[in-house]
């Protein structure tokens, strides 16, 4: 197990480096550089002013040299300083990342709470009203974008007599207020995540329920709850866990939009502002941290396979 984890970590290094390189290059290839945007506020700036600003930001050096310095500093935990706020990126992320991770966790939990029971019930009650309802719900969840429903809620909520809270509430403001603040955006994003998980859960449950060992369990006179929970669900959830792992990337991308709509002080909203301002260190830092989170979650998903199915060995 230890050898497998170490090997996966080593394999993750090239992935992280590739993400860093692509982010670094894309920021410098898109029209409108950081220096041009900063000098736009100074209409009488000269070429000497531009050269001085590039030197101050370290943008006067060759691109390969800039990238090597960026990787070297990032390896030491230094993600740079925002040229707009003069705040270290690590400090900014340390304050905002817990908000995004908490929101993403709540969204995934909401999606699993909805999708897994509905998927299991739809499978064991195949071709009944429960099955038709579950499949219709999955199609609806996949078809309606979460940002569309969020925007509709924000725009028309006051006319319906209720508006979701748009002012962030921390734990210090009270557990109920804190959880209530996350409830609406987490459910909206969770419903979107639930669609594909529910479909996969139903499909795998139907496949497992047709296996010989399930027929043997029925023939032995075991109760339905015991057959479903102890024998069928655990084996059916191995492919489902893969989908859940992929949902982490979707949840992260979803937080970027949802945080802007619901005024969350998280990484997503910070990321949008950094892109508009061509804040190179901030954008690079956000992408690096979120990519590391996705890689770490995929490792956990692989390790979960061994817990669900003891036949899997990490050798």
Legacy VTK file of the C-alpha trace (Angstrom):
# vtk DataFile Version 3.0
C-alpha trace
ASCII
DATASET POLYDATA
POINTS 315 float
0.000 0.000 0.000
2.738 2.479 0.975
4.650 1.705 -2.209
1.510 2.272 -4.281
0.810 5.631 -2.627
4.403 6.788 -3.139
4.276 5.725 -6.780
1.041 7.634 -7.332
2.498 10.737 -5.717
5.535 10.554 -7.990
3.269 10.146 -11.014
1.297 13.203 -9.900
4.377 15.425 -10.110
4.476 15.536 -13.950
0.740 16.250 -13.982
1.139 19.208 -11.638
4.110 20.505 -13.634
2.110 20.280 -16.869
-0.764 22.220 -15.277
1.678 24.862 -14.045
3.272 25.188 -17.484
-0.029 25.460 -19.356
-1.393 28.045 -16.930
1.844 30.020 -17.060
1.912 30.112 -20.856
-1.790 30.768 -21.423
-1.704 33.827 -19.196
1.099 35.279 -21.287
-0.427 34.369 -24.651
-3.882 35.888 -24.206
-4.305 39.476 -25.460
-3.833 42.180 -22.847
-0.882 41.710 -20.525
-0.716 42.602 -16.856
1.527 45.599 -17.572
-0.845 46.970 -20.238
-3.834 46.728 -17.901
-1.964 48.396 -15.042
-0.730 51.200 -17.313
-4.244 51.730 -18.709
-4.940 53.744 -15.567
-2.015 56.000 -16.462
-2.737 57.326 -19.988
0.467 59.405 -20.076
2.811 56.518 -19.240
5.885 56.263 -21.442
7.864 53.294 -22.703
10.318 53.877 -19.857
7.465 53.538 -17.373
6.438 50.279 -19.044
9.986 48.923 -18.915
10.331 49.915 -15.251
7.052 48.217 -14.333
8.034 45.039 -16.189
11.328 45.000 -14.283
9.544 45.465 -10.946
7.187 42.559 -11.728
9.982 40.332 -13.084
8.383 40.234 -16.529
11.447 41.593 -18.311
13.272 38.274 -18.030
13.028 35.501 -20.669
9.940 33.286 -20.420
11.910 30.095 -19.540
13.682 31.933 -16.715
10.381 33.218 -15.354
8.877 29.727 -15.401
11.866 28.126 -13.647
11.713 30.763 -10.913
7.968 30.227 -10.567
8.360 26.452 -10.140
11.279 26.866 -7.732
9.377 29.332 -5.553
6.165 27.273 -5.655
8.081 24.211 -4.457
9.040 26.261 -1.389
5.457 27.371 -0.789
5.893 30.847 -2.263
3.198 31.532 -4.870
4.145 35.165 -5.339
2.541 38.491 -4.447
-0.479 40.028 -6.161
0.641 43.187 -7.991
-2.758 44.767 -7.376
-3.199 44.161 -3.632
0.481 43.530 -2.688
-0.842 40.604 -0.627
0.949 37.223 -0.769
-1.097 34.729 -2.760
-0.591 32.034 -0.109
-2.106 34.353 2.511
-5.077 35.130 0.294
-5.657 31.456 -0.517
-5.297 30.494 3.135
-8.195 32.796 3.940
-10.402 31.868 0.979
-9.689 28.172 0.371
-11.595 26.906 3.462
-14.737 28.645 2.172
-14.466 26.951 -1.236
-13.582 23.521 0.167
-16.458 23.684 2.631
-18.896 24.698 -0.070
-17.635 21.968 -2.418
-17.941 19.381 0.370
-21.510 20.438 1.150
-22.424 20.333 -2.556
-21.001 16.821 -2.999
-22.703 15.589 0.190
-25.994 17.076 -1.007
-25.575 15.371 -4.368
-24.783 11.993 -2.783
-27.647 12.309 -0.303
-30.026 12.811 -3.209
-28.555 10.505 -5.860
-27.614 7.315 -4.037
-30.946 6.558 -2.287
-32.877 7.509 -5.435
-30.599 5.368 -7.616
-30.867 2.336 -5.326
-34.646 2.605 -5.015
-35.016 3.047 -8.786
-33.029 -0.168 -9.337
-34.787 -2.382 -6.799
-38.179 -1.046 -7.972
-37.421 -1.264 -11.671
-40.170 -0.168 -14.096
-42.342 1.222 -11.305
-43.327 4.809 -10.544
-40.260 5.189 -8.312
-38.000 4.125 -11.186
-39.643 6.475 -13.696
-39.484 9.332 -11.212
-35.802 8.696 -10.490
-34.833 8.566 -14.161
-36.837 11.717 -14.927
-35.165 13.497 -12.039
-31.704 12.496 -13.309
-32.453 13.802 -16.808
-33.804 17.061 -15.378
-30.753 17.492 -13.134
-28.400 16.979 -16.068
-30.386 19.241 -18.392
-30.884 22.353 -16.259
-27.613 24.208 -15.500
-27.062 25.112 -11.864
-26.072 28.679 -12.713
-29.380 29.140 -14.541
-31.458 28.050 -11.548
-29.244 30.125 -9.244
-29.736 33.236 -11.370
-33.495 32.664 -11.549
-33.585 32.313 -7.770
-31.641 35.519 -7.216
-33.688 37.539 -9.729
-37.185 36.278 -8.954
-36.692 35.303 -5.311
-37.814 38.682 -3.928
-41.025 38.469 -5.969
-41.710 35.073 -4.378
-41.160 36.433 -0.908
-37.830 34.739 -0.195
-34.231 35.465 -1.093
-31.239 33.278 -0.212
-28.679 34.940 2.084
-26.015 36.819 0.135
-23.866 37.987 3.068
-21.309 35.416 4.206
-21.792 34.006 7.686
-18.871 32.263 9.380
-18.944 29.785 12.233
-18.443 32.696 14.616
-21.845 34.045 13.541
-23.498 30.847 14.695
-23.612 27.274 13.313
-27.191 27.621 12.083
-26.550 30.874 10.209
-23.365 29.417 8.742
-25.031 26.246 7.459
-28.104 28.150 6.276
-25.885 30.401 4.169
-24.449 27.363 2.353
-27.718 25.455 2.054
-29.180 26.970 -1.121
-26.023 27.090 -3.309
-24.970 23.622 -2.092
-28.330 22.112 -3.052
-28.347 23.837 -6.451
-24.885 22.514 -7.328
-25.561 19.180 -5.599
-28.636 18.511 -7.751
-26.533 18.925 -10.895
-23.900 16.550 -9.506
-26.605 14.073 -8.484
-27.834 13.418 -12.032
-24.908 11.376 -13.342
-24.298 9.657 -9.982
-27.927 8.569 -9.790
-27.865 7.088 -13.289
-24.648 5.204 -12.586
-25.968 3.953 -9.232
-29.119 2.605 -10.839
-27.218 0.952 -13.696
-24.695 -0.772 -11.429
-27.347 -1.870 -8.952
-29.329 -3.513 -11.752
-26.192 -5.318 -12.898
-25.274 -6.499 -9.401
-28.816 -7.644 -8.595
-28.587 -10.088 -11.524
-25.439 -11.763 -10.181
-25.512 -15.359 -8.931
-24.462 -14.541 -5.375
-27.444 -12.190 -5.047
-29.780 -14.969 -6.217
-28.153 -17.259 -3.649
-28.752 -14.696 -0.918
-32.419 -14.475 -1.915
-32.660 -18.272 -1.995
-31.237 -18.489 1.540
-34.169 -16.446 2.750
-32.292 -13.290 3.699
-34.315 -10.148 4.181
-34.436 -7.604 1.384
-32.650 -4.993 3.485
-29.801 -7.392 4.220
-29.428 -8.444 0.581
-29.451 -4.866 -0.692
-27.272 -3.178 1.942
-24.807 -5.943 2.835
-24.350 -7.651 -0.537
-25.488 -5.479 -3.442
-24.762 -1.853 -2.546
-21.115 -2.271 -1.587
-20.190 -4.003 -4.840
-22.287 -1.663 -6.973
-20.592 1.425 -5.566
-17.116 0.779 -7.005
-17.844 2.400 -10.412
-19.995 4.986 -8.625
-16.996 6.076 -6.546
-15.148 6.755 -9.810
-17.944 9.088 -10.905
-17.895 10.787 -7.500
-14.152 11.369 -7.889
-14.734 12.982 -11.269
-17.467 15.121 -9.726
-14.836 16.884 -7.616
-13.509 18.637 -10.711
-17.061 19.613 -11.697
-17.731 20.861 -8.169
-14.587 22.994 -8.252
-15.541 24.550 -11.578
-19.060 25.045 -10.238
-17.821 26.949 -7.208
-16.204 29.523 -9.491
-19.611 30.499 -10.910
-21.747 29.941 -7.818
-19.416 31.957 -5.590
-19.753 34.927 -7.927
-23.556 34.635 -7.946
-23.956 34.227 -4.174
-21.172 36.670 -3.239
-19.013 34.072 -1.474
-15.541 35.135 -0.290
-13.993 31.975 -1.721
-11.324 31.009 -4.206
-13.736 30.980 -7.153
-14.697 34.613 -6.836
-11.063 35.536 -6.230
-10.097 33.581 -9.356
-12.586 35.445 -11.563
-11.297 38.814 -10.393
-7.691 37.734 -10.896
-8.375 36.672 -14.496
-10.021 39.989 -15.343
-7.038 41.866 -13.920
-4.450 39.497 -15.458
-3.128 38.917 -11.945
-0.546 36.287 -12.936
0.544 35.120 -9.438
-3.041 34.828 -8.182
-4.335 32.891 -11.205
-1.318 30.566 -11.178
-1.686 29.989 -7.430
-5.405 29.200 -7.623
-4.997 26.751 -10.515
-2.065 25.033 -8.804
-3.923 24.564 -5.511
-7.167 23.360 -7.128
-5.270 20.966 -9.417
-3.491 19.541 -6.353
-6.859 19.025 -4.650
-8.187 17.107 -7.676
-5.074 14.907 -7.819
-5.324 14.176 -4.074
-9.023 13.264 -4.326
-8.325 10.890 -7.232
-5.727 9.154 -5.071
-8.306 8.742 -2.292
-10.772 7.322 -4.807
-8.238 4.701 -5.909
-7.569 3.735 -2.297
-11.312 3.453 -1.652
-11.515 0.671 -4.255
-9.510 -1.615 -1.963
-11.852 -0.935 0.935
-14.985 -1.651 -1.117
-13.567 -4.752 -2.794
-10.934 -6.730 -0.806
-10.005 -8.587 -4.007
-8.292 -5.408 -5.263
-4.624 -5.309 -4.306
-2.327 -2.323 -4.761
0.775 -4.124 -5.970
LINES 1 316
315 0 1 2 3 4 5 6 7 8 9 10 11 12 13 14 15 16 17 18 19 20 21 22 23 24 25 26 27 28 29 30 31 32 33 34 35 36 37 38 39 40 41 42 43 44 45 46 47 48 49 50 51 52 53 54 55 56 57 58 59 60 61 62 63 64 65 66 67 68 69 70 71 72 73 74 75 76 77 78 79 80 81 82 83 84 85 86 87 88 89 90 91 92 93 94 95 96 97 98 99 100 101 102 103 104 105 106 107 108 109 110 111 112 113 114 115 116 117 118 119 120 121 122 123 124 125 126 127 128 129 130 131 132 133 134 135 136 137 138 139 140 141 142 143 144 145 146 147 148 149 150 151 152 153 154 155 156 157 158 159 160 161 162 163 164 165 166 167 168 169 170 171 172 173 174 175 176 177 178 179 180 181 182 183 184 185 186 187 188 189 190 191 192 193 194 195 196 197 198 199 200 201 202 203 204 205 206 207 208 209 210 211 212 213 214 215 216 217 218 219 220 221 222 223 224 225 226 227 228 229 230 231 232 233 234 235 236 237 238 239 240 241 242 243 244 245 246 247 248 249 250 251 252 253 254 255 256 257 258 259 260 261 262 263 264 265 266 267 268 269 270 271 272 273 274 275 276 277 278 279 280 281 282 283 284 285 286 287 288 289 290 291 292 293 294 295 296 297 298 299 300 301 302 303 304 305 306 307 308 309 310 311 312 313 314
